[in-house]
């Protein structure tokens, strides 16, 4: 029940941020996202009513940033072109001999030409 109450409180802060952004035109002109507005509202609410809030409301919030930043970094280079203007090959088209990590060759096969095999379908045929 603690996780549900914690997640619900975060959702309510996000909804509060959205409502404040819709109602206050200055926040729209500043291009502040609803998540930032809701986060600031949450900081104010927890600061002034922290003694009266049950611990279940904020339980687990300290672990979320470390988990959610992984999602941000995982999506960082999606759709980015390299220096030559060519899209990176999709990961599903690269196969390692035995490992499932497409970007790093195994040390014992480095330089032998057998570290990465590509499928018969070229990137141009996928588009």
LINGIPE-V705927 format. One line per field, one symbol per residue. ss: DSSP state (2 for helix, 1 for strand, 0 for the rest). psi: psi as a letter, one per 40 degrees, with the letter a starting at -180 (. if undefined). burial: b if it has 9 or more other ideal C-beta (glycine too) atoms within 8 Angstrom, else e. A space follows every 50 residues. Layout:
BEGIN
ss->???
psi->???
burial->???
END
This chain:
BEGIN
ss->02222222222222222222222022222000022222222222222220 00002222002222222222222200000010000010002221110000 000000222000000111000022220
psi->dddddddddddddddddddddddhdddddefhidddddddddddddddfd deiidddehedeedddddddddddedfhehiadeehiiiideehhiddie heehiideeheeeedhhiiehidddd.
burial->eeeebbeebbeebbbbbbebbeeeeebbeeeeebebbbbebbeebbeeee eebeebbbbbeeeeeeeeeeeeeeeeeeeeeeeeeeeeeeeebbebbeee ebeeebeebeeeeebeeeeeeebeeee
END
